[in-house]
């Protein structure tokens, strides 16, 4: 209720509250808390005072008030009603912008925290490097076993050294290391996804008119550098593991002599592939 004419809006508001309360309902001039925009039902004016009636849900009470005001000599004020609706629209748009900004900021902060956590846990292909250590030790054991020559009935060349090449060193490379190399590729791809998620969130921040979150650029640069290091480390290990596998088979295949010739495990398995 607004105005500065012959009617005092404050007195008029109190009088209407008393009038509406006569039927047993309780009306008050005290403001009540509401969430969101309460839609306009009508706008009326009289003697320089403008009343804009708002009500939520089915608007039954608001329609009753509007009807009572019109019956009491108030006239419809389309301009006041339109102004109220425009105000509501502006409020809704402002709320939507604020909600979008809050959502964009929250997503950017979450994406940054995820990437920073990944950076902190970076181990530079430790599992693959451990595979190299294990495989080297097993190759050394095969070399030691190979000193026994053919063995009785070709037992050493077939069941010891050959076993070392195929089922120890071979398993180290073609099973354990192969799995770990694949996992490293998945880890790298996962980091790339996290980087992309953060970059998209930063783009959304810019679109929402907000600045970037502090530390985002550094986190992205660190993650990209970590990926490059992990790729180089893994591929160096792959080359080493492939060399060990070939050496292990060569030792077993060339050990047998005489009746034990060609007693080795045969063709070397396929090499491990580089990651990218």
N, C-alpha and C positions, 0 to 999 in steps of 0.2 A: 504494500500500500504506500503510495507516494503522492506528493502534492503540496501546494502552498496556497490554496485558495481559501474560501470561507470555512471549509471544514478542516478540523485538525485530525490528520491521519491517526495520530496516537489515540485520541479520544474515540474516534470512530472505530478503530480496531477493537478497543476494549468493549465498546457498546455492542459490536457485532458478536463478540465472544459471549457476552451475557445473553444476547438474544438467541443465539444458537443453542445455548445451554438450557433453555427453558423446557425443552421437551424431554429432559432427563439425561441428555448427552453432556459430556464435559468438554468445553472448549477453552483454550488458554491462549494468551498472547505470547507465552514463552516459546522461544525457538526450540525445535526438537531436532535431534541429529538424524541425518539421512545419508544414505550412500548413493552416489551417482546423481544424475539429473532427474528431478521430478517434473514431468511434462506439464505444459500449460494446458488448462482446460478452457479458460476464457479470459478476456480482458474487458473491463467496463470502466466508465468514468462518470463523475458527477461533481459539479461545482469545483473543478480544478483538481480533484483527487482521482487518481488512477489506481484501480485494483487489478492485479493479475493473480488469478486463482490457479494454483497448481495442485495436482493430486496424482498419486501413483496407482498402479494396478488397474482396476476397473474404473476408477475415477468417479465412483458413485457419489462420494461425499462432495467432490468438487463440482459435479454437475448440479447437485442440490443447492450448493452455495451460489453458483452462478444464477440458477433459476430464482432463488430468493432475492438476490441483488437486483435482477431485472424487474421483478415484481415490486421491489421497493423504490423504483424510480431511476435506477442506474441504467445507462445506455451502453450498448456494446461499443468497444473501442478496438477496431481491427488493427490500428497501428500499434497499440500497446501489446496486443496478442502476438502480432508479427515480431515485434521487438523482443518479446520473451522467447519466442521460438528461435530467433536468430542467436540470442544469447545462449540458449541451450545447445544449438549446433556448434557454436564456437567453443563452448565448454567441452562438448563431446570430442571435438577435434583435438583440443588441447590435451584431454585425458588420453586419447588414442596416441598422440605423439609422445606423451610422457611414458605411457605403457610400452610403446615400441622402443623408446630410448633405454628404458630400464631393462627390457628383454635383451636388446642388443649388447648392452654393457655386461649383463650377467653372462651371456653366452661367450663374449670375448674374454672375460675374466676366467671362466671355467676352462676355455680352450687354452689360455695361457698357462693356467695352473697345471693342466695335464701335460703340456709340452715341457714345462720346466721340470716336472717330476720325472719325465722320461730322460731329460738331459742329465739330471742328477744320478740316475741309475745306469748311465752308459758304462759299459764294461769293455768296449772295443773287441767284440767277438771272442770273449774269454773262453767260451765252451769250445769253439773251433781251435783256438790255440792250445787248449788242453788236449784236444784230439791229436795234435801234432806231437806233443810230449809223449803221450801214450803210444802212438804208432812208432815213434823213433825208438822207444824202449823195446817194443815188441820186435822191431827189425833187428836190433842189437842181439836179442835172445835168439832169433833165427840164425844170425851169423854164427853165434856160438854153437848152436846145434849142428850147423852145417860142417863144423870141424870134424864131426864124427863120420863123415863120408857116407858111403852107401849103407853101411850097417849090415848085419846078418840078414840075408834074404831080402835085401833092399828095404829093410824095415825103416831105417833112419831117413832115407831119402823120400820114401813114400808116406810114412806115418808120423814122422816128426817134423822134418823140414818142410815137406809138402803141406802138412797140416798148418804149420806156422804161417806159410805164405797165403794159403787159401782161407783158413778159418780163424786166424788170429789177426795178422796184418790186413788181410783182405777184408775181414769183418770190420776191423777198425775203420777202414776207409770207406768201403761201399755201403756200410750200414750206419755205424755210429756217426762218422764224420759227414756222410751224405745227409743224414737227418739234421745234424746241427747246422750245416751250410744252408739247407732249405729254411730252417728256423731263422737264421740270420737274415735271409732275404725277406722273410715275412716281417721280421722286426723293422728292417729298413723301410719296407713298404708301409708299415704301420706309422712310422715316424713321418713319412711323407704325407700320409693322410692327416696326421695331427697338424702338420704345418699348413696344409691346405685348409683345414677347418679353422685354424686361427686366422689365416689370411682372409677367408670369407667373412669371418666375424668382424675383422677390422674394416673390411669394406662396408659392412652393414653399419658399423659405428659412424663412418664417414657419411653414409647416406642419411643417417639419423641426426647429423649435425653435431656429433660428439667427437672429441679428440681420441687418439689411440690410447690404449692402456699402457702405462709405463712398463718397460722391459720386454715388450712384444718383439721389437726388432732384434734385440740381443738374443732372445730365446730362439728365434727363427734362424739367425746366423749360426748359433751354437749347434742347433739340431742338424743343419745342413753340413756343417763341418764334421760333426760326429758321424753322419752317414757316409761321408766321403772317406773318413778314416776307417770305418768298419768295412767298407767295400774293399779298400786297398789291403787291409789286414787279412780279410777273409780270402781274397783271391791269391795273395801270397801264400797263405796256408794251403789253399787248394793245389797250387803248383807243387808245393813241397810234398803234400800227401800223395799226389799222382806219381811223383818221382819215387817215393818210398814204395808204393804199391808195385810199380814196375820193377824196382830193384828186388823186392821180395820174391816175385815170380821168377825173375831171371836167376836168382840164387838157387831156387828149388829146381828149375828146369834144366840148369846146366850142371847140377851136382852129380847126377847119376852117370856112371860109367860102366862099360862092359855090359853085362846082363841087365844092369839097372838103368841103362840109357833110356831116355824118354819116359822116366817114371815120375816126372814132375807134374804139377797141377795143370799145365797147359797154358792156353792163351790168357793174357792179362785181361781182367774185366775192364769195362768202359771207364774212362777217366771221369772225375768229377768236373762239372762245368763251373765257370766263373759266375759270380752274381753281379748285379748291376743296380 
